[in-house]
Amino acid sequence: MLIALFAGFQLFGVIGLALGPILLVIAVSLYQEHVWHDLWNVMMSEGKK
């Protein structure tokens, strides 16, 4: 969480102090639901058709 606060602040300024942790929570939730893996599989299977 501290890294998300720091990275958000560095990338987006003061607004990033709130935006960084929010983006982290969204990214971790998508990872836990295997959305990234499923998206990768869809992108890789499109080229094989």
N, C-alpha and C positions, 0 to 999 in steps of 0.2 A: 504494500500500500504506500509506503514511503517513496519507493521508486516511482510509482505512478504519480504521486504528488509532485515529485521533482521533475519528472519527464514532462508532465502536463504543464508545469510552470515554465519550463525551458522552451517548450514548443508553442504554447498559446498565451503565455503571460499569466496575469492574475486569474483570468477566466479558466485557465488550465488547471488551477488548483482544484476546481470542482470537476472539470471535464476529464482530467486524467484518470481518476478513480472510477468514474462512470464508464469510460471506455474500457477500462480494465475489467470491470464486472461483466460488461456485455461480451467481451472477447472470451473470458473464461466460461461464461454460460454457453456460448456457442460451441466452444471446444468440448465441454462436458456432454453436450447433446449431439456430438459428432457431426455438426454442420460443416465444419472445415473439411473433414474427411469426405463427406458425401459430395460437397461442392468440387473437391479435387477429382473425385471419381467421375463426375459428370463432365468436367472439362476435358479429362483425358480420354473418355469414351467418345466424345464428339469427333475427334480426329480419326478414329478407327472406322467410321462408317463409310 
